[in-house]
Amino acid sequence: MNRTKTLRKWLLPAVTTILVILTLLLCYNQRPQPLILQTLEFPAAEEGKGCLDLNTATVKELEALPGIGPALAEKLLSWREENGPFTCREDILSINGIGEATYETIKPYISFG
């Protein structure tokens, strides 16, 4: 009888402690799910009739173009501020960091206003 009381006295706290530890371990080992970042998407358009006007686009809009990151977006805006509006593909190709491959990638998505 005395042994049963001792067993009951320690069994419930021991099982409870084990369950708490297991729960904490399971929660600790779960990796957080990655956040889904919302980006601007531009559907492909006919050549010369793109969805994004380079002469009015913001940095964020330019960064949404494939192959254009923050540095190239800033270069595009700087060129536009220094030289006026873009009028042709040669204007874009004159920007350091934008070559034929990048131009071909963004061509369906851009226009010159």
N, C-alpha and C positions, 0 to 999 in steps of 0.2 A: 504494500500500500504506500509506504513511504517512498519507495523507488518510483512508483507511478506518478506521484505528486511532483517529484523532482524532474522527471521526464517531461511532464506537461508544462512545468514552470519554465523550462529552457527550450522546449521544442518549438513552441509558437514563435517566440522572438527569433530563434535561429532560422526557421523557415522564412519568416518575414524578411529578415536581413538578407538572406540568400536571394529572395525574389527581388528585393530593391536593387541589389548589386547587379543581378542579371539584367534588369530593366535599364539601369544606367549604362551598362556596357552595350546593350543593343542600341540605345539612343545615341551613344557616343560614336559608334562605328558607322552609323548611317551617314552617307555623304549627302550634302545638300544638292538639290537638283539645279543645274545651270539655269540662269535667267535667260529668257528668250528676248533678245534685243530687237526692238522694232526698228526697221530701217525703211527708208523711202524706196519704193520700187517704181521703175519706169518701164512701162511696156514698150516693146520694140515698135518703131514707127517707120514709115516710108523714109527713104534717104532724103535728107534735107528738111524733113518735117518732124524732127524729134520733139520729145515732150518737154525738154528742159532748155530754156533760152539761156545761153551762156552769158548774155549781156545783162541779165537781171537776176541770175541765180545767186543764192547765198552760199556761204562756206559749207553749211550742213547739206544743202542740196547737191553741191558739187561732190562732196565726200561720198554721197550715196551712189555715184556713178561707178561702174566696175573699173577697177584699176586706179582710181583717184583717191588718194589718202589726204590727210590734213595738210601735208607739205605742198602737194601739187594743187590742192584747192586754193591755198594761200597764194601760190605763184600765179594761178589763173586770175584771181582777184587783183593782185598787184599789177599784172600785165594790163588788165582792163582799165585800172585807174590811171596808169601811166600812158597808155596808147589809145584809149577810147574803145569803142565797141569792137567786138570780133566781127569780121565780115566774111572770112573764108577759112578753109582748113589750114592754109599756110600760117595764119595768125596763131593757131593753136600749136602747130608744129614748131614754131619759133621759141616756145617755152621749153627751157631746159628740163628734161625729165619726161617729156611727152614726145614719143617717137611714133613711127608708123603703126606699130603694134597697138599701142595705147589708143591712138586715134581710131583705128579700125574697131577696137572694142567699144568705144563710147559713141561712135558715129551714129548708130541707130537711135540713140537716146537724146541727142542734142540738136539744137537749132541755133541760128545766129540772129534771131529776132527779125 
